[in-house]
Amino acid sequence: MARYQVTLDWVDGPTRTIDAEADETVLAAARPDAALPFGCRTGACGSCVGRLLEVDGEVSDETGVDVADAFAYRRTPRALKPRHRDDGYVLLCIASPRANSRIAVGSQVQSELVDNPWK
């Protein structure tokens, strides 16, 4: 079974690299050592969202690397609109790696998707 290194990069926080097999989700591979936020674990709530930064050393913003190049979903990611997927967001509870990657994670990434009405 193929194994991939996934670097979890908390915004304004630590960075941790995990090993994940191609048939396991990033959330499952990270637990219990890395405290990733999650809720439903079915791709419906968006609590576990991350933003793809690099795939195999290529910066996603500069090269136009697609999330589909780095991850396969176990089911449709209902919490993400097509524009979110196009912008590099990925649901870590249902995404299995297909390449070495670096992902921005944490509550600040989730807040990028949802406008705060209290600002």
N, C-alpha and C positions, 0 to 999 in steps of 0.2 A: 504494500500500500504506500502510495506517495505521501510524503510529509512536507509541510511548508512552514516557513517561519513567518509569523505575523507579528509585526511590531505595533503595540498599542501605545499611542501617544496622547496622554491626557493634556488638554489645553491648560497651560500654566501649571503643569504638574509633572509627575514622573513619566518615564517611558519604560515599557516592559515588553520583552520579546517572548512569545510562546511558540511552541511547536504544535501544529495541528495536522491531523491526518485528513486526507481528501474526503473522507466520508463522515467527518464530524464537524459540527458547527464551531464557529469562532467562540461563541459563548460557552459551549461545553468544554472546549480545549482550555479556555482561560480560567474556568472555575476549578477549585476555590481560590487559587493563588492571586488572581487579578479580579478586583471587585468591579466588574462591569455592571452598569445599570441594566435592568431588564424588568419586564412586566409579564405579558401574556405568553411569551415564548412560541407564538404562532405567526408572528409577522403582522399583527393587527394594530398594536398600540404605538409602536415607534420608540419606546423607551430605550431600546438597545442600539439605536442608530449610531453609525460611525460615518466618517467622511474619508474616502480613499485619497491618500496623499501620494503614494508611490506603488508601482508594480515592478518587481524585479529591478529596482534601482532607477526606474524611469519616473520622473515627476509627472503626475497625472494632469495637472493644469497645463504643463508645457507641451506634452506629447499627445494629448487627447485620448489617453488610455481609458478604456471603457471598464466599468465595474464588472461587466460580463467576462472580461479577460482575467480578472482576479478571483471571482467568486461565482459559484453556482448556487441557486436557491432551491430549497427543498419544496417550496410552494410559492405561489404568487405573493410578493411583498405588498400586502394591502395597505400598509401604513405609509407607503411612499408613492407619490404621484410620479408620472413619467418624467417630469422636469427635475424632480429630486434625484431620480436614478441617473438622468443625464448629467447632473451636477456632481456625481460621484458619491452619493449617499448610499449606504448599505445597511441592511438589518442583520446584525450579528447573531441573532437567535436562530435564524434560518439559513444563513449563508455559510457554505463550506468553501475552503480555499482551493484555488486552482493555480496559484503562483505565490511567491514570496511577496509580501506587501507591508505597507505602513499605513496605519489608519488613525485619524484623530478621533478620540472617544471622550465620553463624559457628558455631563448635563449641558455644558455650553454648546456642544454640537447639536444636541436635540433642540436647544432654544433657537438655533439658526433656521430650523424648519417651521417654527410656529411663532407668529407675531405675538408679542406680549401686549395685551390691551391696556396694561397698567403703566406703560412707559410714557 
